[in-house]
Amino acid sequence: MGEKGYDPVTLPLCPAEVRRAVPPGVTTVLPQLTEMACVIRNDDGSWQIVTR
């Protein structure tokens, strides 16, 4: 992936208040990542990336 210009990133887990505020879902298209991005791990093991 690095050969294609991708860089690894680490996103923090979303705080509980963010998890409660967003409707459950799965990220299928990578959103623009900012300092406000965080991740929610769903019960089924999938991930949802959100912007606070």
C-alpha positions, -999 to 999 in steps of 0.1 A, spaced: 0 0 0 29 23 7 40 20 -29 6 35 -39 11 65 -16 -9 54 14 3 61 49 -9 42 80 -28 63 105 -40 57 141 -74 70 151 -86 73 187 -117 55 199 -148 78 200 -159 89 234 -191 73 248 -212 105 241 -202 103 204 -210 66 202 -245 73 216 -251 103 193 -244 87 159 -266 61 143 -250 26 140 -233 19 107 -203 6 90 -178 27 71 -176 16 35 -161 47 20 -131 63 38 -141 98 48 -117 127 49 -96 122 80 -91 152 103 -80 157 139 -117 153 148 -120 118 134 -125 88 157 -136 52 154 -164 31 168 -160 -6 170 -193 -23 164 -205 -54 182 -200 -75 150 -163 -64 148 -168 -39 120 -156 -3 123 -173 31 118 -152 62 113 -169 94 123 -160 131 127 -169 145 160 
